[in-house]
Amino acid sequence: MRSDAGPVFSREFLSAYISGYADGEGCFSISIAPRATLAVGWEVRPSFSVSQNQDRAEVLQVLKAYFGCGSIRPDRSDKTLKWETRKLDELVGRVVPHFVRYPLLSAKQLDFERFAIVCLRMADGEHRSRLGLISIASIVREMNPGGKRRYNADELWSSLLRKQVKG
Protein backbone atom coordinates (compact mmCIF):
# COMPACT_ATOMS: atom_id res chain seq x y z
CA MET A 1 0.00 0.00 0.00
CA ARG A 2 1.09 3.51 -0.68
CA SER A 3 0.06 6.76 0.86
CA ASP A 4 1.03 10.26 -0.21
CA ALA A 5 2.81 10.53 3.12
CA GLY A 6 5.39 7.86 2.45
CA PRO A 7 6.74 4.85 0.59
CA VAL A 8 5.19 1.49 -0.14
CA PHE A 9 4.99 -0.61 3.05
CA SER A 10 4.91 -4.34 3.59
CA ARG A 11 1.71 -6.01 4.77
CA GLU A 12 3.46 -6.90 8.05
CA PHE A 13 4.47 -3.28 8.67
CA LEU A 14 0.97 -2.03 7.81
CA SER A 15 -0.64 -4.61 10.14
CA ALA A 16 1.54 -3.51 13.05
CA TYR A 17 0.89 0.16 12.22
CA ILE A 18 -2.87 -0.41 12.25
CA SER A 19 -2.71 -2.01 15.69
CA GLY A 20 -0.66 0.89 17.00
CA TYR A 21 -2.99 3.41 15.45
CA ALA A 22 -6.04 1.64 16.90
CA ASP A 23 -4.31 1.56 20.29
CA GLY A 24 -4.39 5.36 20.29
CA GLU A 25 -7.47 6.26 18.26
CA GLY A 26 -9.65 3.12 18.23
CA CYS A 27 -12.58 2.00 20.31
CA PHE A 28 -13.91 -1.51 20.94
CA SER A 29 -17.40 -1.10 22.28
CA ILE A 30 -20.47 -3.17 22.96
CA SER A 31 -23.74 -1.44 23.59
CA ILE A 32 -26.75 -3.06 25.16
CA ALA A 33 -30.10 -1.40 24.64
CA PRO A 34 -33.73 -2.28 25.32
CA ARG A 35 -35.45 -3.92 22.33
CA ALA A 36 -38.98 -5.09 23.12
CA THR A 37 -39.22 -7.11 19.89
CA LEU A 38 -36.44 -9.48 20.98
CA ALA A 39 -37.15 -12.50 23.17
CA VAL A 40 -34.67 -11.39 25.86
CA GLY A 41 -35.83 -7.76 25.60
CA TRP A 42 -32.32 -6.39 25.00
CA GLU A 43 -30.11 -5.99 21.93
CA VAL A 44 -26.33 -6.41 22.00
CA ARG A 45 -24.43 -4.35 19.40
CA PRO A 46 -20.66 -4.69 19.03
CA SER A 47 -18.66 -2.03 17.22
CA PHE A 48 -15.04 -1.30 16.37
CA SER A 49 -14.27 2.24 15.28
CA VAL A 50 -11.36 4.58 14.71
CA SER A 51 -11.74 8.37 14.71
CA GLN A 52 -9.55 10.91 13.00
CA ASN A 53 -9.60 14.59 12.09
CA GLN A 54 -10.75 15.22 8.55
CA ASP A 55 -7.34 16.48 7.42
CA ARG A 56 -5.91 12.98 8.06
CA ALA A 57 -8.80 10.97 6.61
CA GLU A 58 -6.45 8.93 4.41
CA VAL A 59 -5.69 6.74 7.42
CA LEU A 60 -9.39 5.82 7.63
CA GLN A 61 -9.35 4.92 3.93
CA VAL A 62 -6.36 2.65 4.63
CA LEU A 63 -8.29 0.96 7.48
CA LYS A 64 -11.33 0.43 5.27
CA ALA A 65 -9.17 -1.09 2.51
CA TYR A 66 -7.11 -3.20 4.95
CA PHE A 67 -10.11 -4.78 6.68
CA GLY A 68 -12.23 -4.79 3.52
CA CYS A 69 -15.32 -3.64 5.40
CA GLY A 70 -16.88 -0.87 7.39
CA SER A 71 -17.80 2.65 6.45
CA ILE A 72 -16.53 6.17 7.03
CA ARG A 73 -18.91 8.78 8.37
CA PRO A 74 -18.83 12.12 10.16
CA ASP A 75 -18.95 11.87 13.94
CA ARG A 76 -21.08 14.81 15.04
CA SER A 77 -20.09 14.42 18.70
CA ASP A 78 -16.55 15.67 18.15
CA LYS A 79 -16.51 16.83 14.49
CA THR A 80 -14.13 14.07 13.37
CA LEU A 81 -14.51 11.32 10.82
CA LYS A 82 -15.02 7.77 11.99
CA TRP A 83 -14.36 4.45 10.27
CA GLU A 84 -16.58 1.82 11.86
CA THR A 85 -17.75 -1.73 11.42
CA ARG A 86 -20.65 -3.22 13.36
CA LYS A 87 -21.36 -6.40 11.42
CA LEU A 88 -20.71 -9.42 13.60
CA ASP A 89 -19.32 -11.53 10.75
CA GLU A 90 -16.80 -8.78 9.88
CA LEU A 91 -15.81 -8.35 13.50
CA VAL A 92 -15.35 -12.09 14.07
CA GLY A 93 -13.81 -12.82 10.67
CA ARG A 94 -11.53 -9.82 10.18
CA VAL A 95 -11.13 -7.49 13.14
CA VAL A 96 -10.75 -10.00 15.98
CA PRO A 97 -8.18 -12.18 14.12
CA HIS A 98 -6.12 -9.08 13.27
CA PHE A 99 -5.84 -7.96 16.89
CA VAL A 100 -5.14 -11.50 18.08
CA ARG A 101 -2.18 -11.62 15.68
CA TYR A 102 -1.12 -7.98 16.26
CA PRO A 103 -2.03 -7.21 19.89
CA LEU A 104 -2.36 -3.74 21.37
CA LEU A 105 0.32 -2.55 23.78
CA SER A 106 -1.77 -0.44 26.14
CA ALA A 107 -4.45 -1.30 28.69
CA LYS A 108 -6.90 -1.16 25.75
CA GLN A 109 -5.78 -4.75 25.05
CA LEU A 110 -7.94 -5.90 27.97
CA ASP A 111 -10.99 -4.18 26.43
CA PHE A 112 -10.19 -5.90 23.13
CA GLU A 113 -9.97 -9.30 24.85
CA ARG A 114 -13.39 -8.77 26.43
CA PHE A 115 -14.75 -7.49 23.11
CA ALA A 116 -13.46 -10.60 21.33
CA ILE A 117 -15.04 -12.93 23.90
CA VAL A 118 -18.42 -11.20 23.53
CA CYS A 119 -18.25 -11.27 19.70
CA LEU A 120 -17.42 -14.98 19.71
CA ARG A 121 -20.23 -15.70 22.18
CA MET A 122 -22.62 -13.73 19.99
CA ALA A 123 -21.49 -15.74 16.97
CA ASP A 124 -22.53 -18.80 18.98
CA GLY A 125 -25.92 -17.18 19.66
CA GLU A 126 -25.47 -16.77 23.41
CA HIS A 127 -26.92 -13.23 23.37
CA ARG A 128 -30.30 -14.72 22.41
CA SER A 129 -30.83 -16.40 25.78
CA ARG A 130 -31.36 -14.75 29.13
CA LEU A 131 -28.45 -16.59 30.78
CA GLY A 132 -26.17 -15.89 27.83
CA LEU A 133 -27.09 -12.21 27.94
CA ILE A 134 -26.42 -12.07 31.69
CA SER A 135 -22.97 -13.54 31.05
CA ILE A 136 -22.29 -11.10 28.19
CA ALA A 137 -23.55 -8.13 30.22
CA SER A 138 -21.13 -9.01 33.05
CA ILE A 139 -18.23 -8.86 30.58
CA VAL A 140 -19.45 -5.63 28.96
CA ARG A 141 -19.82 -4.02 32.38
CA GLU A 142 -16.03 -4.33 32.82
CA MET A 143 -15.21 -2.70 29.46
CA ASN A 144 -14.31 0.98 28.96
CA PRO A 145 -14.87 1.91 32.60
CA GLY A 146 -14.72 5.63 31.81
CA GLY A 147 -17.09 5.39 28.84
CA LYS A 148 -20.66 6.59 28.57
CA ARG A 149 -23.54 4.17 28.94
CA ARG A 150 -26.78 4.78 27.08
CA TYR A 151 -28.66 2.28 29.20
CA ASN A 152 -29.06 2.08 32.92
CA ALA A 153 -27.08 -0.96 34.07
CA ASP A 154 -29.37 -1.40 37.07
CA GLU A 155 -32.39 -1.50 34.73
CA LEU A 156 -30.72 -4.16 32.58
CA TRP A 157 -29.79 -6.34 35.58
CA SER A 158 -33.15 -6.00 37.22
CA SER A 159 -34.93 -6.82 33.95
CA LEU A 160 -32.83 -9.93 33.36
CA LEU A 161 -33.00 -11.14 36.95
CA ARG A 162 -36.77 -10.48 37.11
CA LYS A 163 -37.24 -12.69 34.06
CA GLN A 164 -35.01 -15.31 35.70
CA VAL A 165 -37.20 -15.40 38.78
CA LYS A 166 -40.40 -15.55 36.70
CA GLY A 167 -39.18 -18.39 34.65
Phi and psi in degrees as GROMACS dihedral restraints (atoms count N, CA, C in turn):
[ dihedral_restraints ]
;  ai    aj    ak    al  type     phi  dphi    fc
    3     4     5     6     1  -129.6    20    10
    4     5     6     7     1   141.9    20    10
    6     7     8     9     1  -125.1    20    10
    7     8     9    10     1   159.0    20    10
    9    10    11    12     1   -64.0    20    10
   10    11    12    13     1   -17.5    20    10
   12    13    14    15     1   -83.8    20    10
   13    14    15    16     1   -10.7    20    10
   15    16    17    18     1  -173.2    20    10
   16    17    18    19     1  -171.3    20    10
   18    19    20    21     1   -77.7    20    10
   19    20    21    22     1   179.1    20    10
   21    22    23    24     1   -71.6    20    10
   22    23    24    25     1   133.1    20    10
   24    25    26    27     1  -112.7    20    10
   25    26    27    28     1   154.1    20    10
   27    28    29    30     1   -72.8    20    10
   28    29    30    31     1   159.7    20    10
   30    31    32    33     1   -60.8    20    10
   31    32    33    34     1   -39.1    20    10
   33    34    35    36     1   -62.9    20    10
   34    35    36    37     1   -45.3    20    10
   36    37    38    39     1   -62.3    20    10
   37    38    39    40     1   -47.0    20    10
   39    40    41    42     1   -61.5    20    10
   40    41    42    43     1   -40.6    20    10
   42    43    44    45     1   -61.7    20    10
   43    44    45    46     1   -44.6    20    10
   45    46    47    48     1   -66.6    20    10
   46    47    48    49     1   -40.1    20    10
   48    49    50    51     1   -59.9    20    10
   49    50    51    52     1   -44.8    20    10
   51    52    53    54     1   -62.1    20    10
   52    53    54    55     1   -40.7    20    10
   54    55    56    57     1   -64.3    20    10
   55    56    57    58     1   -42.3    20    10
   57    58    59    60     1   -63.6    20    10
   58    59    60    61     1   -42.3    20    10
   60    61    62    63     1   -63.5    20    10
   61    62    63    64     1   -45.1    20    10
   63    64    65    66     1   -64.3    20    10
   64    65    66    67     1   -31.8    20    10
   66    67    68    69     1   -60.2    20    10
   67    68    69    70     1   -35.6    20    10
   69    70    71    72     1   -90.8    20    10
   70    71    72    73     1   -39.4    20    10
   72    73    74    75     1  -116.7    20    10
   73    74    75    76     1    -0.4    20    10
   75    76    77    78     1   -95.7    20    10
   76    77    78    79     1   165.9    20    10
   78    79    80    81     1  -145.1    20    10
   79    80    81    82     1   123.0    20    10
   81    82    83    84     1   -98.6    20    10
   82    83    84    85     1   116.6    20    10
   84    85    86    87     1  -136.8    20    10
   85    86    87    88     1   153.7    20    10
   87    88    89    90     1  -134.6    20    10
   88    89    90    91     1   117.5    20    10
   90    91    92    93     1  -102.2    20    10
   91    92    93    94     1   148.5    20    10
   93    94    95    96     1  -127.2    20    10
   94    95    96    97     1   123.7    20    10
   96    97    98    99     1  -136.0    20    10
   97    98    99   100     1   150.6    20    10
   99   100   101   102     1   -60.2    20    10
  100   101   102   103     1   138.4    20    10
  102   103   104   105     1  -149.0    20    10
  103   104   105   106     1    95.3    20    10
  105   106   107   108     1   -59.3    20    10
  106   107   108   109     1   -26.2    20    10
  108   109   110   111     1   -76.3    20    10
  109   110   111   112     1   -11.9    20    10
  111   112   113   114     1   -92.2    20    10
  112   113   114   115     1   147.8    20    10
  114   115   116   117     1   -56.0    20    10
  115   116   117   118     1   -40.7    20    10
  117   118   119   120     1   -85.5    20    10
  118   119   120   121     1    -9.1    20    10
  120   121   122   123     1    83.1    20    10
  121   122   123   124     1    -0.5    20    10
  123   124   125   126     1  -138.1    20    10
  124   125   126   127     1   145.1    20    10
  126   127   128   129     1  -110.9    20    10
  127   128   129   130     1   137.3    20    10
  129   130   131   132     1  -107.4    20    10
  130   131   132   133     1   125.2    20    10
  132   133   134   135     1  -128.3    20    10
  133   134   135   136     1   105.2    20    10
  135   136   137   138     1   -82.5    20    10
  136   137   138   139     1   152.3    20    10
  138   139   140   141     1  -154.0    20    10
  139   140   141   142     1   139.8    20    10
  141   142   143   144     1  -122.0    20    10
  142   143   144   145     1   127.7    20    10
  144   145   146   147     1  -140.4    20    10
  145   146   147   148     1   157.5    20    10
  147   148   149   150     1  -135.1    20    10
  148   149   150   151     1   129.2    20    10
  150   151   152   153     1  -106.1    20    10
  151   152   153   154     1   151.8    20    10
  153   154   155   156     1  -158.5    20    10
  154   155   156   157     1   148.6    20    10
  156   157   158   159     1   -63.5    20    10
  157   158   159   160     1   150.5    20    10
  159   160   161   162     1   -59.0    20    10
  160   161   162   163     1   -32.0    20    10
  162   163   164   165     1   -71.6    20    10
  163   164   165   166     1    -6.4    20    10
  165   166   167   168     1  -124.1    20    10
  166   167   168   169     1    30.0    20    10
  168   169   170   171     1   -63.4    20    10
  169   170   171   172     1   -16.9    20    10
  171   172   173   174     1   -60.4    20    10
  172   173   174   175     1   -29.5    20    10
  174   175   176   177     1   -64.4    20    10
  175   176   177   178     1   -38.0    20    10
  177   178   179   180     1   -67.6    20    10
  178   179   180   181     1   -35.9    20    10
  180   181   182   183     1   -64.0    20    10
  181   182   183   184     1   -39.3    20    10
  183   184   185   186     1   -63.0    20    10
  184   185   186   187     1   -44.2    20    10
  186   187   188   189     1   -60.4    20    10
  187   188   189   190     1   -45.4    20    10
  189   190   191   192     1   -61.0    20    10
  190   191   192   193     1   -43.5    20    10
  192   193   194   195     1   -69.3    20    10
  193   194   195   196     1   -41.2    20    10
  195   196   197   198     1   -61.7    20    10
  196   197   198   199     1   -50.4    20    10
  198   199   200   201     1   -82.0    20    10
  199   200   201   202     1   -18.7    20    10
  201   202   203   204     1    67.7    20    10
  202   203   204   205     1    31.1    20    10
  204   205   206   207     1  -163.7    20    10
  205   206   207   208     1  -179.7    20    10
  207   208   209   210     1    83.8    20    10
  208   209   210   211     1   177.8    20    10
  210   211   212   213     1  -143.0    20    10
  211   212   213   214     1   160.0    20    10
  213   214   215   216     1  -111.2    20    10
  214   215   216   217     1   132.4    20    10
  216   217   218   219     1  -147.5    20    10
  217   218   219   220     1   158.2    20    10
  219   220   221   222     1   -68.9    20    10
  220   221   222   223     1   141.7    20    10
  222   223   224   225     1  -105.8    20    10
  223   224   225   226     1   104.4    20    10
  225   226   227   228     1   -65.8    20    10
  226   227   228   229     1   -23.2    20    10
  228   229   230   231     1   -65.3    20    10
  229   230   231   232     1   -33.4    20    10
  231   232   233   234     1  -135.6    20    10
  232   233   234   235     1    13.9    20    10
  234   235   236   237     1    59.2    20    10
  235   236   237   238     1    34.7    20    10
  237   238   239   240     1  -109.3    20    10
  238   239   240   241     1  -179.3    20    10
  240   241   242   243     1  -104.1    20    10
  241   242   243   244     1   151.8    20    10
  243   244   245   246     1  -134.5    20    10
  244   245   246   247     1   129.3    20    10
  246   247   248   249     1   -95.1    20    10
  247   248   249   250     1   133.6    20    10
  249   250   251   252     1  -148.6    20    10
  250   251   252   253     1   144.8    20    10
  252   253   254   255     1  -130.3    20    10
  253   254   255   256     1   136.4    20    10
  255   256   257   258     1  -121.9    20    10
  256   257   258   259     1    -7.5    20    10
  258   259   260   261     1   -74.1    20    10
  259   260   261   262     1   125.5    20    10
  261   262   263   264     1   -56.7    20    10
  262   263   264   265     1   -43.2    20    10
  264   265   266   267     1   -64.2    20    10
  265   266   267   268     1   -34.2    20    10
  267   268   269   270     1   -70.9    20    10
  268   269   270   271     1   -39.8    20    10
  270   271   272   273     1   -64.7    20    10
  271   272   273   274     1   -47.1    20    10
  273   274   275   276     1   -72.1    20    10
  274   275   276   277     1   -37.1    20    10
  276   277   278   279     1   -88.2    20    10
  277   278   279   280     1   -21.8    20    10
  279   280   281   282     1  -126.0    20    10
  280   281   282   283     1   -52.2    20    10
  282   283   284   285     1   -71.2    20    10
  283   284   285   286     1   -53.1    20    10
  285   286   287   288     1   -58.5    20    10
  286   287   288   289     1   -48.3    20    10
  288   289   290   291     1   -59.8    20    10
  289   290   291   292     1   -35.4    20    10
  291   292   293   294     1   -60.5    20    10
  292   293   294   295     1   -49.9    20    10
  294   295   296   297     1   -76.7    20    10
  295   296   297   298     1   -15.7    20    10
  297   298   299   300     1   -71.1    20    10
  298   299   300   301     1   -43.6    20    10
  300   301   302   303     1   -75.6    20    10
  301   302   303   304     1   -34.8    20    10
  303   304   305   306     1  -123.7    20    10
  304   305   306   307     1    78.9    20    10
  306   307   308   309     1   -66.8    20    10
  307   308   309   310     1   157.8    20    10
  309   310   311   312     1   -76.7    20    10
  310   311   312   313     1   157.5    20    10
  312   313   314   315     1  -103.6    20    10
  313   314   315   316     1   -12.9    20    10
  315   316   317   318     1   -97.5    20    10
  316   317   318   319     1  -176.0    20    10
  318   319   320   321     1   -63.3    20    10
  319   320   321   322     1   -14.7    20    10
  321   322   323   324     1   -62.2    20    10
  322   323   324   325     1   -19.5    20    10
  324   325   326   327     1   -58.7    20    10
  325   326   327   328     1   -38.0    20    10
  327   328   329   330     1   -64.7    20    10
  328   329   330   331     1   -40.3    20    10
  330   331   332   333     1   -63.1    20    10
  331   332   333   334     1   -41.0    20    10
  333   334   335   336     1   -60.7    20    10
  334   335   336   337     1   -44.6    20    10
  336   337   338   339     1   -60.1    20    10
  337   338   339   340     1   -41.1    20    10
  339   340   341   342     1   -67.2    20    10
  340   341   342   343     1   -42.2    20    10
  342   343   344   345     1   -57.6    20    10
  343   344   345   346     1   -46.5    20    10
  345   346   347   348     1   -62.1    20    10
  346   347   348   349     1   -43.3    20    10
  348   349   350   351     1   -59.8    20    10
  349   350   351   352     1   -46.3    20    10
  351   352   353   354     1   -63.9    20    10
  352   353   354   355     1   -44.3    20    10
  354   355   356   357     1   -60.5    20    10
  355   356   357   358     1   -42.9    20    10
  357   358   359   360     1   -67.1    20    10
  358   359   360   361     1   -38.1    20    10
  360   361   362   363     1   -66.2    20    10
  361   362   363   364     1   -37.7    20    10
  363   364   365   366     1   -65.7    20    10
  364   365   366   367     1   -39.5    20    10
  366   367   368   369     1   -60.9    20    10
  367   368   369   370     1   -28.6    20    10
  369   370   371   372     1   -86.1    20    10
  370   371   372   373     1    -0.7    20    10
  372   373   374   375     1    84.3    20    10
  373   374   375   376     1    10.4    20    10
  375   376   377   378     1   -63.4    20    10
  376   377   378   379     1   -27.4    20    10
  378   379   380   381     1   -70.1    20    10
  379   380   381   382     1    -7.6    20    10
  381   382   383   384     1   -90.3    20    10
  382   383   384   385     1    -4.7    20    10
  384   385   386   387     1  -116.1    20    10
  385   386   387   388     1   153.3    20    10
  387   388   389   390     1   -59.2    20    10
  388   389   390   391     1   -47.4    20    10
  390   391   392   393     1   -66.6    20    10
  391   392   393   394     1   -39.1    20    10
  393   394   395   396     1   -62.6    20    10
  394   395   396   397     1   -41.4    20    10
  396   397   398   399     1   -66.7    20    10
  397   398   399   400     1   -38.5    20    10
  399   400   401   402     1   -60.4    20    10
  400   401   402   403     1   -44.4    20    10
  402   403   404   405     1   -63.1    20    10
  403   404   405   406     1   -44.6    20    10
  405   406   407   408     1   -64.4    20    10
  406   407   408   409     1   -44.1    20    10
  408   409   410   411     1   -60.8    20    10
  409   410   411   412     1   -34.8    20    10
  411   412   413   414     1   -65.8    20    10
  412   413   414   415     1   -35.4    20    10
  414   415   416   417     1   -71.1    20    10
  415   416   417   418     1   -46.5    20    10
  417   418   419   420     1   -61.0    20    10
  418   419   420   421     1   -36.5    20    10
  420   421   422   423     1   -57.7    20    10
  421   422   423   424     1   -28.4    20    10
  423   424   425   426     1   -86.7    20    10
  424   425   426   427     1   -10.6    20    10
  426   427   428   429     1   -82.9    20    10
  427   428   429   430     1   151.1    20    10
  429   430   431   432     1    39.5    20    10
  430   431   432   433     1    63.5    20    10
  432   433   434   435     1   -57.4    20    10
  433   434   435   436     1   -26.4    20    10
  435   436   437   438     1   -91.9    20    10
  436   437   438   439     1     0.4    20    10
  438   439   440   441     1   -78.5    20    10
  439   440   441   442     1   165.4    20    10
  441   442   443   444     1   -81.8    20    10
  442   443   444   445     1   147.4    20    10
  444   445   446   447     1  -117.5    20    10
  445   446   447   448     1   130.4    20    10
  447   448   449   450     1   -88.7    20    10
  448   449   450   451     1   -11.7    20    10
  450   451   452   453     1  -118.0    20    10
  451   452   453   454     1   158.0    20    10
  453   454   455   456     1   -87.4    20    10
  454   455   456   457     1   114.7    20    10
  456   457   458   459     1   -57.2    20    10
  457   458   459   460     1   -37.7    20    10
  459   460   461   462     1   -63.8    20    10
  460   461   462   463     1   -38.1    20    10
  462   463   464   465     1   -64.0    20    10
  463   464   465   466     1   -43.5    20    10
  465   466   467   468     1   -60.0    20    10
  466   467   468   469     1   -52.3    20    10
  468   469   470   471     1   -60.6    20    10
  469   470   471   472     1   -45.1    20    10
  471   472   473   474     1   -67.0    20    10
  472   473   474   475     1   -36.6    20    10
  474   475   476   477     1   -63.8    20    10
  475   476   477   478     1   -45.2    20    10
  477   478   479   480     1   -69.4    20    10
  478   479   480   481     1   -40.9    20    10
  480   481   482   483     1   -71.8    20    10
  481   482   483   484     1   -33.4    20    10
  483   484   485   486     1   -63.4    20    10
  484   485   486   487     1   -42.4    20    10
  486   487   488   489     1   -66.9    20    10
  487   488   489   490     1   -32.2    20    10
  489   490   491   492     1   -66.0    20    10
  490   491   492   493     1   -42.8    20    10
  492   493   494   495     1   -66.5    20    10
  493   494   495   496     1   -41.2    20    10
  495   496   497   498     1   -69.7    20    10
  496   497   498   499     1   -28.7    20    10
